[in-house]
């Protein structure tokens, strides 16, 4: 594993479970002005948050929302 990926992975794991404010503080400190590094970590964090949100949503809600988008109710 290359050094850059190890750094991304370390920061990702340090920031993953934190609230938005604390996460931003950790990213600012750990990335120390390296915008590319921060962008890589933020991308992974966003994907992890999206996956967690999807997994925490009951399947019936996901199906109901999809059906509602495909077949909206007519206006009365």
TORRONU-577316 format. One record per residue (C-alpha): residue number from 1; residue in one letter; x, y, z. Coordinates in nm, 4 decimals, padded with zeros to 6 digits. Example, Ala and Ser with C-alpha at 12.3 -4.5 7.8 and 13.67 -1.06 7.14 Angstrom:
BEGIN
1; A; 01.2300; -00.4500; 00.7800
2; S; 01.3670; -00.1060; 00.7140
//
This chain:
BEGIN
1; X; 00.0000; 00.0000; 00.0000
2; X; 00.1463; 00.3349; -00.0913
3; X; 00.2124; 00.6074; 00.1632
4; X; -00.0543; 00.8435; 00.0279
5; X; -00.3297; 00.5834; 00.0544
6; X; -00.2219; 00.4983; 00.4094
7; X; -00.2506; 00.8660; 00.4975
8; X; -00.5973; 00.8922; 00.3381
9; X; -00.7108; 00.5781; 00.5169
10; X; -00.5780; 00.6938; 00.8551
11; X; -00.7534; 01.0314; 00.8298
12; X; -01.0743; 00.8712; 00.7012
13; X; -01.0936; 00.6402; 01.0011
14; X; -01.0111; 00.9234; 01.2411
15; X; -01.2919; 01.1419; 01.1028
16; X; -01.5595; 00.8876; 01.0115
17; X; -01.7635; 00.8726; 01.3313
18; X; -01.7414; 01.2405; 01.4189
19; X; -02.0069; 01.5112; 01.3983
20; X; -01.9680; 01.7651; 01.1168
21; X; -01.7970; 02.0334; 01.3239
22; X; -01.5435; 01.8020; 01.4834
23; X; -01.4893; 01.6265; 01.1519
24; X; -01.4055; 01.9568; 00.9829
25; X; -01.1587; 02.0413; 01.2601
26; X; -00.9872; 01.7025; 01.2286
27; X; -00.9677; 01.7332; 00.8491
28; X; -00.8220; 02.0842; 00.8730
29; X; -00.5573; 01.9671; 01.1184
30; X; -00.4717; 01.6357; 00.9531
31; X; -00.4696; 01.7628; 00.5950
32; X; -00.2749; 02.0777; 00.6853
33; X; -00.3722; 02.2777; 00.3780
34; X; -00.3364; 01.9867; 00.1320
35; X; -00.6573; 02.0346; -00.0664
36; X; -00.6110; 01.7185; -00.2722
37; X; -00.5679; 01.5060; 00.0390
38; X; -00.8704; 01.6626; 00.2035
39; X; -01.0754; 01.6135; -00.1128
40; X; -00.9883; 01.2434; -00.1256
41; X; -01.0830; 01.1937; 00.2373
42; X; -01.4050; 01.3970; 00.2040
43; X; -01.5077; 01.1904; -00.0981
44; X; -01.4648; 00.8682; 00.0981
45; X; -01.6496; 01.0128; 00.3967
46; X; -01.9414; 01.1202; 00.1763
47; X; -01.9641; 00.7735; 00.0237
48; X; -01.9543; 00.6113; 00.3670
49; X; -02.2246; 00.8476; 00.4972
50; X; -02.4439; 00.7772; 00.1952
51; X; -02.4049; 00.4005; 00.2350
52; X; -02.4821; 00.4190; 00.6070
53; X; -02.7898; 00.6314; 00.5417
54; X; -02.9113; 00.3847; 00.2798
55; X; -02.8562; 00.0873; 00.5090
56; X; -03.0340; 00.2567; 00.7994
57; X; -03.3442; 00.3358; 00.5914
58; X; -03.6111; 00.0660; 00.6111
59; X; -03.6574; -00.1059; 00.2749
60; X; -04.0272; -00.0246; 00.2686
61; X; -03.9463; 00.3487; 00.2766
62; X; -03.7050; 00.3156; -00.0142
63; X; -03.9629; 00.1263; -00.2202
64; X; -04.2444; 00.3661; -00.1299
65; X; -04.0369; 00.6700; -00.2294
66; X; -03.9372; 00.5075; -00.5585
67; X; -04.2979; 00.4199; -00.6393
68; X; -04.4148; 00.7692; -00.5501
69; X; -04.1613; 00.9206; -00.7892
70; X; -04.2642; 00.6861; -01.0699
71; X; -04.6409; 00.7151; -01.0125
72; X; -04.7269; 01.0474; -00.8498
73; X; -05.0808; 01.0942; -00.7271
74; X; -05.2958; 01.3193; -00.9460
75; X; -05.3827; 01.6639; -00.8128
76; X; -05.7369; 01.6744; -00.6672
//
